[in-house]
């Protein structure tokens, strides 16, 4: 039987792999991949992704990551 710690570690690996694949995409391609009908527009998603990446770079440059 899988322990809680093993399950969390496995989930963490899946999340890290998914984030790496997403982060390899341009903001526009990531937005198109995230788009669902009835949700935010691709343009809105693109803006959100750009802002998230800008904040992540700022945190990294400040040594907060």
C-alpha distances in whole Angstrom, upper triangle without the diagonal:
4,6,10,12,10,10,14,15,14,16,18,19,19,22,24,24,25,28,29,30,32,33,35,37,40,40,42,39,36,38,39,35,34,37,36,39,41,39,41,43,42,45,43,40,42,43,40,38,41,42,38,38,42,40,37,40,42,39,38,42,42,39,37,34
4,7,8,6,6,10,11,10,12,15,15,16,18,20,21,22,24,26,27,28,30,31,33,37,37,39,36,33,35,36,32,31,34,34,37,38,36,38,40,39,42,40,37,38,40,37,35,38,38,34,35,38,36,33,36,38,35,34,38,38,35,33,30
4,5,5,6,9,10,11,12,14,15,17,18,20,21,23,24,26,27,29,30,32,34,37,37,39,37,34,35,37,33,32,35,35,38,39,37,38,40,40,42,40,37,38,40,36,35,37,37,33,34,37,35,32,35,37,33,33,36,36,33,31,28
4,5,5,6,9,10,10,12,14,15,16,18,20,21,22,24,26,27,28,30,32,35,35,37,35,31,33,34,31,30,33,32,36,36,34,35,38,37,39,37,34,36,37,33,32,35,34,30,31,34,32,29,32,34,31,30,34,34,31,28,26
4,5,5,6,9,10,10,12,14,15,16,18,20,21,22,24,26,27,29,31,34,33,36,34,31,33,34,31,30,33,33,36,37,35,35,38,37,39,37,34,35,36,33,31,34,33,29,30,32,30,27,30,32,28,28,31,31,28,26,23
4,5,5,6,9,10,11,12,14,15,17,18,20,21,23,24,26,27,29,33,33,35,33,30,32,33,30,29,32,32,36,37,34,35,37,36,39,37,33,35,36,33,31,33,33,30,30,33,31,28,31,32,29,28,32,32,29,27,24
4,5,5,6,9,10,11,12,14,15,17,18,20,21,23,24,26,28,31,31,33,31,27,29,30,27,26,29,29,32,33,31,32,34,34,36,34,31,32,34,30,29,32,32,28,28,31,30,27,30,32,29,28,32,32,30,27,24
4,5,5,6,9,10,10,12,14,15,16,18,20,21,22,24,26,29,29,31,29,26,28,29,26,24,28,28,31,32,30,30,33,32,34,32,29,30,31,28,26,29,29,25,25,28,26,24,27,28,25,25,29,29,26,23,21
4,5,5,6,9,10,11,12,14,15,16,19,20,21,23,25,28,28,31,29,25,28,29,26,25,28,29,33,34,31,32,34,32,34,33,29,30,32,28,26,29,29,25,25,28,26,23,26,27,24,24,27,28,25,23,19
4,5,5,6,9,10,11,12,14,15,17,18,20,21,24,27,27,29,27,24,26,27,24,23,27,27,31,32,30,30,32,31,33,32,28,29,31,28,26,28,29,25,25,28,27,24,26,29,26,25,29,29,27,25,21
4,5,5,6,9,10,11,12,14,15,16,18,20,22,25,25,27,25,21,23,25,21,20,23,24,27,29,26,27,29,28,30,29,25,26,28,25,23,26,26,22,23,26,25,22,25,27,24,24,27,28,26,23,20
4,5,5,6,9,10,10,12,14,15,16,18,20,23,23,26,24,21,23,24,21,20,24,25,28,30,27,27,29,28,29,28,24,25,27,23,21,24,24,20,20,23,22,19,21,24,21,20,24,24,22,20,17
4,5,5,6,9,10,11,12,14,15,17,19,22,23,25,23,20,23,24,21,20,24,25,29,31,28,28,30,28,30,29,25,26,27,24,22,24,25,21,21,24,23,20,22,24,22,21,24,26,23,21,18
4,6,5,6,9,10,11,12,14,16,17,21,21,23,20,18,20,21,18,17,21,22,26,27,25,25,27,25,27,26,23,23,25,23,20,23,24,20,20,24,23,20,22,25,23,22,26,27,25,23,20
4,5,5,6,9,10,10,12,14,16,19,19,21,19,16,18,19,16,15,19,20,24,25,23,23,24,23,25,23,20,21,22,19,17,20,20,17,17,20,19,17,19,22,20,19,23,24,22,20,17
4,5,5,6,9,10,10,12,15,18,18,21,19,16,18,20,17,17,21,22,26,28,25,24,26,24,25,24,21,21,22,20,17,19,20,16,16,19,18,15,17,20,18,17,20,22,20,18,15
4,5,5,6,9,10,11,13,17,17,20,17,15,18,19,16,16,20,22,25,27,25,25,25,23,25,25,21,21,23,21,18,20,21,18,17,21,20,17,19,22,21,19,23,24,23,21,18
4,5,5,6,9,10,11,15,15,17,14,12,14,15,12,12,16,18,22,24,21,21,22,20,22,21,17,18,20,18,15,18,19,16,15,19,19,17,19,22,21,20,23,25,23,22,18
4,5,5,6,8,10,13,13,15,14,11,13,15,13,12,16,18,22,24,21,20,21,19,20,20,16,16,18,15,12,15,16,13,12,16,16,13,15,18,17,16,19,21,20,18,15
4,5,5,6,9,12,13,16,14,11,15,16,14,15,18,21,25,27,24,23,23,20,22,22,18,17,19,17,14,16,17,14,13,16,17,14,15,18,17,16,19,21,20,19,16
4,6,5,7,11,12,14,11,9,13,14,11,13,16,19,22,25,22,21,21,18,20,21,17,16,19,17,14,16,18,16,14,18,19,16,17,21,20,19,22,24,23,23,19
4,5,5,8,9,11,9,6,10,11,9,10,13,16,20,22,19,18,18,15,17,17,13,13,15,14,10,13,15,12,11,15,16,14,16,19,19,18,21,23,23,21,18
4,5,8,8,11,10,8,11,13,12,12,16,19,22,24,21,19,19,16,17,17,14,13,15,13,10,11,13,11,9,12,14,11,12,16,16,15,17,20,19,19,16
4,7,9,11,10,9,12,14,12,14,17,20,24,26,23,22,21,18,19,19,16,14,17,16,12,13,16,14,12,15,17,14,14,18,19,17,19,22,22,22,19
4,6,8,6,6,9,10,9,11,14,17,21,23,20,19,18,14,15,16,13,11,14,14,11,12,15,14,12,15,17,15,16,19,20,19,21,24,24,24,21
4,5,5,6,8,10,11,12,14,18,21,23,20,18,16,13,13,14,12,9,12,13,9,9,13,13,11,13,16,15,15,18,20,19,21,24,24,24,22
4,6,5,6,9,10,10,12,16,18,20,17,14,13,10,10,11,8,5,8,9,6,6,10,10,9,11,14,14,14,17,19,19,20,23,24,23,21
4,5,5,6,9,10,10,14,16,18,16,13,11,8,8,10,8,6,9,11,9,9,13,13,13,15,17,17,18,21,22,22,24,26,27,27,25
4,5,5,6,9,10,13,16,18,16,15,13,9,11,13,10,8,12,13,10,12,15,15,14,17,19,18,19,22,24,23,25,28,28,27,25
4,5,5,6,9,12,15,17,15,13,12,9,11,12,8,8,11,11,8,10,13,12,12,15,17,16,17,20,21,21,23,25,26,25,22
4,5,5,6,10,12,14,12,10,9,5,8,8,5,5,9,9,7,10,12,12,13,15,17,17,19,21,22,23,25,27,27,26,24
4,5,5,9,11,13,12,11,9,6,9,11,8,8,12,12,11,13,16,16,16,19,21,21,22,25,26,26,28,30,31,29,27
4,6,9,12,14,13,12,12,9,12,13,10,11,14,14,12,15,17,16,16,20,21,20,22,25,25,25,28,30,30,28,26
4,7,10,12,10,9,10,8,11,11,8,10,13,11,10,14,15,14,15,18,19,19,21,24,24,24,27,29,29,27,25
4,7,9,7,7,7,6,10,10,8,10,13,12,12,15,17,16,18,20,21,22,24,26,26,27,30,31,32,30,28
4,6,5,8,8,9,13,12,10,13,16,15,15,18,20,19,21,24,24,24,27,29,29,30,33,34,35,32,30
4,5,8,8,10,13,13,12,15,17,17,18,21,22,22,24,26,27,28,30,32,32,33,36,37,38,36,34
4,7,8,11,14,13,13,16,17,17,18,21,22,22,24,27,27,28,30,32,32,34,36,37,38,36,34
4,6,9,11,10,9,13,14,13,15,18,18,18,21,23,23,24,27,28,29,30,33,33,34,32,30
4,7,8,6,6,10,11,10,12,15,15,16,18,20,21,22,24,25,26,28,30,31,32,30,29
4,5,5,6,9,10,11,12,14,16,17,18,20,21,22,24,26,27,28,30,32,33,31,30
4,5,5,6,9,10,10,12,14,15,16,18,20,21,22,24,26,27,28,30,31,30,28
4,5,5,6,9,10,11,13,14,15,17,19,20,21,23,25,26,27,29,30,29,28
4,5,5,6,9,10,11,12,14,15,17,18,20,21,23,24,26,27,29,27,26
4,5,5,6,9,10,10,12,14,15,16,18,20,21,22,24,26,27,25,24
4,5,5,6,9,10,11,12,14,15,16,18,20,21,22,24,26,24,23
4,5,5,6,9,10,11,12,14,15,17,18,20,21,23,24,23,22
4,5,5,6,9,10,11,12,14,15,17,18,20,21,23,21,20
4,5,5,6,9,10,10,12,14,15,16,18,20,21,19,18
4,5,5,6,9,10,11,12,14,15,16,18,20,19,18
4,5,5,6,9,10,11,12,14,15,16,18,17,17
4,5,5,6,9,10,11,12,14,15,17,15,14
4,5,5,6,9,10,10,12,14,15,14,13
4,5,5,6,9,10,11,12,14,14,13
4,5,5,6,9,10,10,12,11,11
4,5,5,6,9,10,11,9,8
4,5,5,6,8,10,10,9
4,5,5,6,9,9,10
4,5,5,6,5,6
4,5,5,6,5
4,5,8,9
4,6,8
4,6
4
